[in-house]
Amino acid sequence: MDKNRFLPEDKGRLVTAFLEKFFARYVGYDFTADLENQLDAISAGDLAWKQVLRDFWADFQPKTKEILDQRPSDVVEALDRFLEPLLFPARADGSDPRLCPTCQQGRLSLKTGKFGAFIGCSNYPECKYTRPFGAEDATADAANDGPQLLGTDPATGLPVTLRTGRFGRYVQLGEDPAEKGAPKPPRASLPRDVPAEALSLELALRLLSLPRTIGQHPETGKPITASIGRFGPYIAHDGAYVSLKSTEDALTIGMNQAVVALADKANRPGRAGPSALRDLAPTRRARRSK
């Protein structure tokens, strides 16, 4: 919601485009209006609801099978053409809106990755230009070596950007302070398993929210937290750390999984805790004295 108006998110735009492209009949006005009339007839007892479902499924099921049999790349290519007016609007100077602004040779098109849709260059991996799906069109002189606007944080109203620093790419909330020595704005490094081209505003805000408190350990009452460090994602509790497989795990792991992971590490064979080492120490000294 923005000023009492609903605004579509990127996922919503993509889903709507998919339905309009491949299931146009079922999102059209005539079909929905006719379905409303049938529902009214069912409510009045003039029409059997099972027959309405049978008639619908007889047409709908073959259509879904037809779409599911297509290759994902063909579906993305069709959506790329369908969304061209939105993703690659005509430029005032008449230049090609699909020309890559970085390499000046590749063609921009819709692509998909693990974390969603994005716009990428056809010369990948030689050219790594990307921009998030739904972001404003990049002009010919706008290479993505500077801050890339991902959107606005709804909680603070501050811009969220993707930037490049000495130690790699990172996301930032707000602008750099003008005064020297002033506190730096919140930042979060871009994890290795999150491609820059797949980074969305939602995911960037989730990264900026780390570390997050999963909850209080049921036995110790101390907090269990999840975060991403130098060596990857992990959970922490009372000085103990457990590595996680992916960034998504750090963002979504719940209390039950966290407690089990901590217990598994504590009970792992061959791991001697501090107390066990203290118990062994006198025996070792005694052996040396003999």
N, C-alpha and C positions, 0 to 999 in steps of 0.2 A: 504494500500500500504506500502511495506517495500522494499527499494532499488529497486524501479520500478517493483516490483513483487506483484501480488495479493496473499494475504494469507487468507485462509478461517477463519471466526470467528466460535465460538462454535455453534451458531445458524445455520450457514450455513452448518457445518458438520452434524448436527443432521437432518436438512431438507433433505440434500443430501442422508443420510443413509436411511431415511424414504422412499424417492422416489425410491432408488435402491432396497430396500427390498420389497416394496408393489406395486410399479408401474414400475418394471424393463423394461417392453416392451416400455414404453413411453419415457424413458431416454436412451434407447439403440441406437446405431449408425444406425442400419438398419432402425428403425422406422423413425428417424429424417431425414435420407437420402431420404427415400421414400416420406416423407412429403414435402421435398424441391422440389422433382420432380413434385409432384402434384401441388404445388404452381406455379411452372414454367408453367405447363400446363394451369392453371387457368389464368395466366397473358397473355398467348398466345391465350386465347379464346377457347382452345380445351377441357376444362373440366369445369363443372358447380360447382361453389364454394359451393352452398347449398348442393349438393349431397356429397361433400367431408366432410362437417360438419356433415351430417346425418350419414355417414359411421363411422366417428370418434366417435360420441356420442353413437351410437348403441353398441359399445364395451366398451367405457369408463364409461358410466353411471352405468352399472351393477357392474363394478369393484369398483367404488367409494362407492356404497351402501354396497358392501361386506366388505370393510375396515371400513366404519362408523358403521357397525353393531357389530364390534368387541369391546370387553371391552378395555378401555384405558390401563389397567394393562397388558393385553395380548400383546398389541402393544409395550409397553415399554419392556416387556420381550423378544419379538422378536428382538427389536433393540439392547438390551443388548447382545444377542448372536451374532447378525450381526456385532456389533462394538467391539467384544472381542479382536481382534488383535490390535486395536487402543487403547482401554481403559485399557486392561490388557495384555500387551505384555509379552512374556516369559522372565523370569529372568535368568541372567547368572549363578546363583548358583543352578538353577533348582527348587527353592521353588515355592510355589503356589502364583501366582500374585493376586489371589482374596482373600487371607487370610488377615483379618483385622489386620493392624499393631498395633492397640491399645489394643483390647481385646484378640487377638490371637485365637479367636474361630469363630467369625462371618465371613460371606462371603460378599465380596463387589459386588455391582451390580449397574446398571444404575437406577436412580430414577428421578422423576419429582416433582416440587413444584411450588408455585405461581410465583416465579421469574425465573423459568427455570429448566434445567436439572443439575444433580449433581451425584456424586458417594457416596453411603452410605453403612453402615454396616447392615447386616441382624439382628443383635442383638439390634437394636434400639427399645425402648428408653434406655435400660440398657447401651448400648454403643453408644456414640454420634459422633463417627468418621465420618467425611465427607471430601470430597475434591471437588473442582469445576470440572465440566465437561471439559475435555480437558487438565486438569492440569497434570503434570508429575506424573508417578506412584510413590506411596509412598513405601519406603523400609520397611522391618520388624521392624527396630528400629526407624522409623520416626513417632512418635505419633504426633497428631496435637495440642499439648499444646504449641508449639513454633510458630514463625511467619510462616504463610502459604502464599506463593507467589501466587498472583492472576494474575500477568502479569506486563507489563511495560507501564507507562503512555506515550502515543505517543507524547504529547506536551513537556515533560521534559526529557524523557528517563529514569526516575527514577522508581525503583520497587514499586509496590503497594502490600501491605501485609495485611493480617488479623491477629490480635494479641489479646492477652488476658492480661488485666491489673487489677488493684485493683477494678475498678468499672465496670468490664465486658469486653466484646469484642469490638474491634474498628479496623478501617482501618487506615493505615498510608501510606503517600507518602514519599519515601526515607528512609534512615537509621538513627538511633539515632546518634547524634553528639558524636564524640570522646572526645571533650573538655568539661570539666565541666562548666556549666553556658552558654553554647552556645544555641542559639534558637532551640527549638524542631521542628521537621518536622510537616507538616500539618497532623492533625488527625481528625477523625469523629467517634463518637460512633455508634455501630451497633444498629439500632432501634429494638424495641421489636417485631415488626411485620415482620421483615426480618430474616428468618432462616439463620444461618451461611452456611448451606449446599447449599443454593440457591444464595449465594453472587457471583456475576460475576465481572470481571474487569470493565465492563461498569457501573454497578450499584455502585461499590465502588467509581469510579471517580465522579459520580453524587452526592454521599453523601459528598465527599470531597469538592465539589463546593458550598455547602451550607454555609452560607445563600446566596440565590440568589435574585436579584432584579427583581420583576415581571414587574414593570413599574412605571410611575408617576401617582398618583391619578388624575383623570380628573378635580376634583373640587378644591383640595388643592395644586396640583402640587408637593406634597411630595411623596417620594418613598414608594412603597408597597413591602415588602420583605417576603420571605418564608423560613422557617428553621425548625429544629428539636431541641427541648429543653428538659429539665429535665422531663417535663410532656407530651412530645409527639410533633407531628408536629403542626405548627401554621403559621399564617400570621400576620404581624405587619404593622401598619401605624400610624404615629404621636402619639405614646403612646398607641394605642389601639391594642389589640391582639384577634385573633379568632382562636380557636382550629380547627384542621383538623382531618378527620377520619383516615387517613392512611399516611404512608410514601410516597406512590405513589402520593397522593394529593399534598404534599409539593414539589415534584419534577416536577409536571406537571400542576398545577393549573395556569390558565391564568388570564388576567386582568379583563375580564367581571365577571368571577366567584368570583374573589377576591373582587371586588367592591361591588357585591351583598352581599357577606358574611359579609363584614364590615357594610354595611347599615342595614342588618337584625339585627345584634347585637346592633347597635346604636338605632334602633327603637323597640327593644324588650320590651314588656310591663313589667312594674315593675322595670325597671332599671333607677335610677335617676342619672343624671350626676352631676358634681361638681357645675354647675351654679344652678341647681334645689335645691341642698342641701343648697346653700348659701341663696336662696330665702326663704327657709323654716326656716332658723335659727332665724330670728327676731320673727316669729310667735311663735316658741317654747319658746323663752325667755319671750315673753309677757304672755304666758300661765303660766309660772312658777311664774312670778311676781304677777299674780292674785291669 
